[in-house]
Amino acid sequence: YFMNYYFISKTESQTRCHSEVILHPTRAPLAVSSPDNAGNSPPRYLGVMPAYSAADDALTTKLVTFYEHLKDSSVPSHQATVLLFDPSNGTLKAVLDGSVITAKRTAAVSAIATKLLMPAFAEVLCILGAGVQAYSHYDIFTELFTFKEVRIWNRTKEKAVKFASSVSGPVRVCSSAQEAVTGADVIVTVTMATTPILFGDWVKPGAHINAVGASRPDWRELDDELMKNSVLFVDSRDAALTESGDVILSGAEIFAELGEVLKGTKPALPEKTTVFKSLGMAVEDTVAAKFVYDAWSAGN
Ligand SMILES: NC(=O)c1ccc[n+]([C@@H]2O[C@H](COP(=O)([O-])OP(=O)(O)OC[C@H]3O[C@@H](n4cnc5c(N)ncnc54)[C@H](OP(=O)(O)O)[C@@H]3O)[C@@H](O)[C@H]2O)c1
């Protein structure tokens, strides 16, 4: 695995760029700053996420932009393309839509974390946010698990109502995040919030939280109390310690990477309150892109 980090800033009137090669498959946050039509500089990023998986014989890079849009933007906040190369000769084999891959692979990883970390008799699923990731998480969570109740809260309530009316099963729309979270066994935070939307006070002891948003070092979705009083799992330690505001600013101690639990070198502790801080890893896109390419090649 390898990953390049680039930082591009146009705020200093010229473009600066540096890259470093590291030996862990982490997400690459890229900062792009240019004013919008109103002269503001809302958060805008371009990510370059290359990875090589020898096990899958796959070499890819994902290019992903994530922009904070005005509420009714006609384009998604996250747009991505994955380039799949032949590792034996470097030839480009395919250009894939990375947006669907990003939505599905992120939800799939949260589902694996949930399978390992949720309490034994989980009945209530709560989703905070109603964007692309909310839909992909709902789809896989309701396919894999049997919750008696699904709740949603969103900053803009109409989008939560729209969500509830467009998914396949019953969803209770809540008027506040606290109402949605109270008593929930599994919580998914999938927002572009930059300050906490989920507070430890509200969370049922033993619940499992998948914290998917807040992918910048100064962004938060979870408060300090929740971060410090939960057992903290991450996809990548290196990424969490450099990119996750929830981890860095709370000072919470990382208990394990999800991979360590899967390999059996760290226990899962589903009886405790657990947080899985997801940042996304380039290799998730590599494996997903190879899977899509192989299925397409086989005519499926
Ligand atoms: N961990 C990973 O691998 C991974 C991968 C992809 C994305 N993500 C992250 O997951 C999050 C959701 O992505 P997405 O593609 O679903 O985005 P999206 O489709 O743009 O949805 C964004 C959601 O966040 C809500 N939101 C925006 N600002 C908010 C605020 N200040 N407070 C509370 N809610 C707010 C929006 O509510 P409104 O309807 O009110 O606008 C909307 O429900 C993002 O933070 C993204 O960076 C993580």
The ligand as an SDF file (V2000), in Angstrom:
LIG
                    3D

 48 52  0  0  0  0  0  0  0  0999 V2000
  -15.5110    7.7410    6.4200 N   0  0  0  0  0  0  0  0  0  0  0  0
  -15.5730    7.6500    5.1150 C   0  0  0  0  0  0  0  0  0  0  0  0
  -15.0000    6.7550    4.4960 O   0  0  0  0  0  0  0  0  0  0  0  0
  -16.4160    8.6210    4.3640 C   0  0  0  0  0  0  0  0  0  0  0  0
  -16.6650    8.4400    3.0140 C   0  0  0  0  0  0  0  0  0  0  0  0
  -17.4970    9.3540    2.3660 C   0  0  0  0  0  0  0  0  0  0  0  0
  -18.0510   10.4200    3.0650 C   0  0  0  0  0  0  0  0  0  0  0  0
  -17.7460   10.5750    4.3810 N   0  0  0  0  0  0  0  0  0  0  0  0
  -18.3000   11.6760    5.1660 C   0  0  0  0  0  0  0  0  0  0  0  0
  -19.6450   11.3610    5.5050 O   0  0  0  0  0  0  0  0  0  0  0  0
  -20.3830   12.5730    5.6480 C   0  0  0  0  0  0  0  0  0  0  0  0
  -21.6640   12.4750    4.8300 C   0  0  0  0  0  0  0  0  0  0  0  0
  -21.3180   12.3500    3.4490 O   0  0  0  0  0  0  0  0  0  0  0  0
  -22.4810   12.3690    2.3430 P   0  0  0  0  0  0  0  0  0  0  0  0
  -21.8600   11.9510    1.0580 O   0  0  0  0  0  0  0  0  0  0  0  0
  -23.6610   11.6530    2.8480 O   0  0  0  0  0  0  0  0  0  0  0  0
  -22.7930   13.9280    2.2760 O   0  0  0  0  0  0  0  0  0  0  0  0
  -24.1390   14.6350    1.7630 P   0  0  0  0  0  0  0  0  0  0  0  0
  -24.8780   13.7480    0.8410 O   0  0  0  0  0  0  0  0  0  0  0  0
  -23.7380   15.9730    1.2940 O   0  0  0  0  0  0  0  0  0  0  0  0
  -25.0050   14.7860    3.1010 O   0  0  0  0  0  0  0  0  0  0  0  0
  -24.5400   15.6470    4.0940 C   0  0  0  0  0  0  0  0  0  0  0  0
  -25.4630   15.5650    5.2930 C   0  0  0  0  0  0  0  0  0  0  0  0
  -24.8820   16.3330    6.3520 O   0  0  0  0  0  0  0  0  0  0  0  0
  -25.8430   17.2480    6.8260 C   0  0  0  0  0  0  0  0  0  0  0  0
  -25.1640   18.4290    7.3180 N   0  0  0  0  0  0  0  0  0  0  0  0
  -24.4030   19.3030    6.6200 C   0  0  0  0  0  0  0  0  0  0  0  0
  -23.9020   20.2430    7.4370 N   0  0  0  0  0  0  0  0  0  0  0  0
  -24.3800   19.9620    8.6660 C   0  0  0  0  0  0  0  0  0  0  0  0
  -24.2220   20.5600    9.9330 C   0  0  0  0  0  0  0  0  0  0  0  0
  -23.4580   21.6420   10.0820 N   0  0  0  0  0  0  0  0  0  0  0  0
  -24.8500   19.9940   10.9950 N   0  0  0  0  0  0  0  0  0  0  0  0
  -25.6040   18.8960   10.8590 C   0  0  0  0  0  0  0  0  0  0  0  0
  -25.7990   18.2740    9.6670 N   0  0  0  0  0  0  0  0  0  0  0  0
  -25.1840   18.8080    8.5910 C   0  0  0  0  0  0  0  0  0  0  0  0
  -26.7350   17.5380    5.6360 C   0  0  0  0  0  0  0  0  0  0  0  0
  -27.9550   18.0470    6.1120 O   0  0  0  0  0  0  0  0  0  0  0  0
  -28.8830   19.0400    5.2130 P   0  0  0  0  0  0  0  0  0  0  0  0
  -29.8310   18.1330    4.4920 O   0  0  0  0  0  0  0  0  0  0  0  0
  -29.5250   19.8940    6.2420 O   0  0  0  0  0  0  0  0  0  0  0  0
  -27.9700   19.8150    4.2930 O   0  0  0  0  0  0  0  0  0  0  0  0
  -26.8490   16.1420    5.0240 C   0  0  0  0  0  0  0  0  0  0  0  0
  -27.7790   15.3630    5.7270 O   0  0  0  0  0  0  0  0  0  0  0  0
  -19.4420   13.6910    5.2250 C   0  0  0  0  0  0  0  0  0  0  0  0
  -18.8430   14.2810    6.3480 O   0  0  0  0  0  0  0  0  0  0  0  0
  -18.3920   12.9770    4.4080 C   0  0  0  0  0  0  0  0  0  0  0  0
  -17.1650   13.6470    4.3600 O   0  0  0  0  0  0  0  0  0  0  0  0
  -16.9580    9.7060    5.0430 C   0  0  0  0  0  0  0  0  0  0  0  0
  1  2  1  0
  2  3  2  0
  2  4  1  0
  4  5  1  0
  4 48  2  0
  5  6  2  0
  6  7  1  0
  7  8  2  0
  8  9  1  0
  8 48  1  0
  9 10  1  0
  9 46  1  0
 10 11  1  0
 11 12  1  0
 11 44  1  0
 12 13  1  0
 13 14  1  0
 14 15  2  0
 14 16  1  0
 14 17  1  0
 17 18  1  0
 18 19  2  0
 18 20  1  0
 18 21  1  0
 21 22  1  0
 22 23  1  0
 23 24  1  0
 23 42  1  0
 24 25  1  0
 25 26  1  0
 25 36  1  0
 26 27  1  0
 26 35  1  0
 27 28  2  0
 28 29  1  0
 29 30  1  0
 29 35  2  0
 30 31  1  0
 30 32  2  0
 32 33  1  0
 33 34  2  0
 34 35  1  0
 36 37  1  0
 36 42  1  0
 37 38  1  0
 38 39  2  0
 38 40  1  0
 38 41  1  0
 42 43  1  0
 44 45  1  0
 44 46  1  0
 46 47  1  0
M  CHG  2   8   1  16  -1
M  END
$$$$
